[in-house]
């Protein structure tokens, strides 16, 4: 059982929330020029180079611990989970808007909570069940203007994007669950560097690294930001999980979709040609708030 320290965990969780809120907006600006696999490969390779060099130089890496008989199965599942999340997220973002992605991916911390209840023995209160119900009601409200085409299958691209983001949510929950178990035995940066190295190797055959020569200054700025985003967001997330309860971290991350929707609306108003903004009416906003509130209720449980 870890000692809870909200003064450390809360700022780290808020850092992760902001970086994840900006992630699809920045990535959307790149996907028109290079493929999802290429973006993902650069994110992993850049993170592997920078994080591996830093943690190796400061002697904070203990990769061997991850391959012990007890941790190897957990390590394998955590690595596969985050690799699957990255590629599914980037692929889904190619088909749907950044705002829709962030509302759907909110299922990830909820799935992590449910998995924690099942496998880590956490209890599930009536308030948490109400939170699950609010998410279930909020999602169709958010997509109320898309429901007809989703149910009829008339917009195949959007439906494909939704499917990939659902896969991303499931695989992230798998990563989060096993990462939580691993960091009780070894340092979180060891797992992250291993994942960056694995992603660099796994996604190279699917990527086209030379395609970045087509990028202008904005494209290069976005690519650099995405690499930094990978390091900062997951580094902060791993340390927040080590310092604070998983339920509290999940509650903080529930703010991500509202942050993305607000930033998307602002950027869409100031820079209409940059990204497509999800069409939102008052029912959509009500659904988004219901998803966020439901995630908060589900994550906080019996706490304040």
ZINOR-V68362 format. One record per backbone hydrogen bond with DSSP energy under -1.0 kcal/mol. CO is the residue of the C=O (numbers start at 0). NH is the residue of the N-H. E is the energy in kcal/mol with one decimal. If there is no record, write none. Layout:
# ZINOR-V68362
CO | NH | E
CO | NH | E
This chain:
# ZINOR-V68362
4 | 7 | -1.1
4 | 8 | -2.9
5 | 9 | -2.6
7 | 11 | -1.4
8 | 12 | -2.5
9 | 13 | -2.5
10 | 14 | -2.1
11 | 15 | -2.1
12 | 16 | -2.3
13 | 17 | -2.3
14 | 18 | -2.3
15 | 19 | -2.5
16 | 20 | -2.0
17 | 21 | -1.9
18 | 22 | -1.3
21 | 25 | -2.4
22 | 26 | -2.7
23 | 27 | -2.3
26 | 29 | -1.5
26 | 30 | -1.7
29 | 32 | -2.2
29 | 33 | -2.1
34 | 38 | -2.3
35 | 39 | -2.4
36 | 40 | -2.4
37 | 41 | -2.4
38 | 42 | -2.1
39 | 43 | -2.2
40 | 44 | -3.2
41 | 45 | -2.4
42 | 46 | -1.7
43 | 47 | -2.9
44 | 48 | -2.3
45 | 49 | -2.4
46 | 50 | -2.6
47 | 51 | -1.6
48 | 52 | -1.8
49 | 53 | -2.3
50 | 54 | -2.8
51 | 55 | -1.9
52 | 56 | -2.5
53 | 57 | -2.2
54 | 59 | -3.1
61 | 64 | -1.2
62 | 65 | -1.3
63 | 66 | -1.4
64 | 67 | -1.1
67 | 71 | -2.6
70 | 74 | -3.1
71 | 75 | -2.6
72 | 76 | -1.9
73 | 77 | -2.4
74 | 78 | -2.7
75 | 79 | -2.5
76 | 80 | -2.3
77 | 81 | -2.2
78 | 82 | -2.3
79 | 83 | -2.4
80 | 84 | -2.0
81 | 85 | -2.4
82 | 86 | -2.0
83 | 87 | -2.2
84 | 88 | -2.5
85 | 89 | -2.3
86 | 90 | -2.2
87 | 91 | -2.6
88 | 92 | -2.2
91 | 94 | -1.7
91 | 95 | -1.5
96 | 100 | -2.1
97 | 101 | -2.1
98 | 102 | -1.7
99 | 103 | -2.3
100 | 104 | -2.8
103 | 106 | -2.0
104 | 107 | -2.1
106 | 110 | -2.7
107 | 111 | -2.3
108 | 112 | -2.1
109 | 113 | -2.3
110 | 114 | -2.5
111 | 115 | -2.2
112 | 116 | -2.1
113 | 117 | -2.1
114 | 118 | -3.2
115 | 119 | -1.6
115 | 121 | -1.4
124 | 128 | -1.8
125 | 129 | -2.2
126 | 130 | -1.8
127 | 131 | -2.2
128 | 132 | -2.2
129 | 133 | -2.3
130 | 134 | -2.1
131 | 135 | -2.2
132 | 136 | -2.1
133 | 137 | -2.8
134 | 138 | -2.1
136 | 140 | -1.3
137 | 141 | -2.6
138 | 142 | -2.1
140 | 143 | -1.5
142 | 145 | -2.0
142 | 146 | -1.2
145 | 149 | -2.4
146 | 150 | -3.0
147 | 151 | -2.2
148 | 152 | -1.2
148 | 154 | -1.1
154 | 158 | -2.0
155 | 159 | -2.5
156 | 160 | -2.3
157 | 161 | -2.3
158 | 162 | -2.1
159 | 163 | -2.2
160 | 164 | -2.1
161 | 165 | -2.0
162 | 166 | -1.9
163 | 167 | -2.3
164 | 168 | -2.1
165 | 169 | -2.0
166 | 170 | -2.6
167 | 171 | -2.0
168 | 172 | -1.9
169 | 173 | -1.8
170 | 174 | -2.2
171 | 175 | -3.1
172 | 176 | -2.3
173 | 177 | -2.0
174 | 178 | -2.7
175 | 179 | -1.8
176 | 180 | -1.2
177 | 181 | -2.1
178 | 182 | -2.4
181 | 184 | -2.4
181 | 185 | -1.3
186 | 189 | -1.1
187 | 191 | -2.0
188 | 192 | -2.5
189 | 193 | -1.9
190 | 194 | -2.2
191 | 195 | -2.5
192 | 196 | -2.4
193 | 197 | -2.5
194 | 198 | -2.7
195 | 199 | -2.1
196 | 200 | -1.8
197 | 201 | -2.7
198 | 202 | -2.3
202 | 206 | -1.1
207 | 210 | -2.0
208 | 211 | -1.2
209 | 212 | -1.6
210 | 213 | -1.6
211 | 214 | -1.8
215 | 219 | -2.2
216 | 220 | -2.1
217 | 221 | -2.5
218 | 222 | -2.3
219 | 223 | -2.4
220 | 224 | -2.3
221 | 225 | -2.5
222 | 226 | -1.7
223 | 227 | -2.4
224 | 228 | -2.9
225 | 229 | -2.0
226 | 230 | -1.7
227 | 231 | -2.9
228 | 232 | -2.8
229 | 233 | -1.5
230 | 234 | -1.6
231 | 235 | -2.5
232 | 236 | -2.4
233 | 237 | -2.4
234 | 238 | -1.8
235 | 239 | -2.4
236 | 240 | -2.5
237 | 241 | -1.3
238 | 242 | -1.4
239 | 243 | -2.2
242 | 4 | -2.3
244 | 248 | -2.1
245 | 249 | -2.4
246 | 250 | -1.8
247 | 251 | -1.9
248 | 252 | -2.1
251 | 254 | -1.6
252 | 255 | -1.6
254 | 258 | -2.0
255 | 259 | -2.5
256 | 260 | -2.8
257 | 261 | -2.4
258 | 262 | -2.5
259 | 263 | -2.9
260 | 264 | -2.3
261 | 265 | -2.1
262 | 266 | -2.8
263 | 267 | -3.0
264 | 268 | -1.7
265 | 269 | -2.2
266 | 270 | -3.3
270 | 273 | -2.0
280 | 284 | -2.1
281 | 285 | -2.1
282 | 286 | -2.3
283 | 287 | -2.5
284 | 288 | -2.5
285 | 289 | -1.9
286 | 290 | -2.3
287 | 291 | -2.2
288 | 292 | -3.0
289 | 293 | -2.7
290 | 294 | -2.3
291 | 295 | -2.3
292 | 296 | -2.7
293 | 297 | -2.6
294 | 298 | -2.3
295 | 299 | -3.0
296 | 300 | -1.9
299 | 302 | -2.0
